[in-house]
Amino acid sequence: MPKQQMPEILDLVRGNVILGTIELRKGEADFPWYSGEFHASAEFEGVRDLFERELELLQANTTDDSAQWDDWEAVHAELHEPGLRLEGKDKSYDADEILIHINGTEAWWRIE
């Protein structure tokens, strides 16, 4: 886990592209999970379907089916391939080992 204090506003960055910002919901963390309101950038549209597919596969695997996990892992890897991270606006915070889910304007994540 990063040693830095998590800022109230985070950028979600994939590669060198800002996909959007997340406003941290203070006091609503269910450790190790955090949550916040996601505000997509125009660049998010290019990967929206990957985030939707990732969440769909996760929620559909109610029986812990290994083949379904393989499908989820493939989508998860594609999302993370160019590097997926959360960072503070002033770059003083950076977390690149994250597991994040986005559903509309809801984001929840944990730092691996």
Beta strands, then each sheet from edge to edge (+ up, - down):
strand 1: 9-14
strand 2: 17-24
strand 3: 33-40
strand 4: 84-88
strand 5: 94-95
strand 6: 98-103
strand 7: 106-111
sheet 1: 5+ 4- 1+ 2- 3+ 7- 6+
end
